[in-house]
């Protein structure tokens, strides 16, 4: 059967694999050791960095787990918070952010040693008191989310200090090698079902903290449904493992956060 050349070219174009740039980025993302190092390295480089009293810039403290590391990359990839001194505190997901025994009793026995050796809000209290802006980011567990209003009250922030709490994000199961055969157009519309747990926790935080403190980055990135896009408008992978951001993803997510949420006032 005769197929007009124009139609044939359209069909061929729709089946063409990802562009060279997209494919190279996808192959890089399959190296989870390299991707994981990208997630951590810049955050850890300024971990517990003291604020310089001789520096007249305002002070921003970013506290949390690997989602806080992602947020920090989103800041740096876009040049946000350039007029702030930046310091970070790492608190593992398994340990969560809280004050007091009520929180400690929720730590799993297998994680007790890890959490006893890790940073926590009590140790960070002096630096929290110094900061002009405190940004807390985590894959919040339900118990820690429920305790968070009490935790924030215990932090004794002054009226002139700014507080931002970010919820978790989730992109579902990512299979990078499966995307190599897809065209850029197919990548742009690809989406995944996401883990419902962070959605429920984000709703809890949104209800208890309100939009003057809480930023639901899952909703900003993915909308209100139970699925989420996996690629940016220029066909770049957003998350290499379903939870953490690629460099392109960090830039993309940062732009969404600082354009469409209360974070825009800190640019």
Beta strands, then each sheet from edge to edge (+ up, - down):
strand 1: 58-64
strand 2: 84-90
strand 3: 133-137
strand 4: 162-166
strand 5: 191-193
strand 6: 214-215
strand 7: 227-229
sheet 1: 2+ 1+ 3+ 4+ 6+
sheet 2: 5+ 7-
end
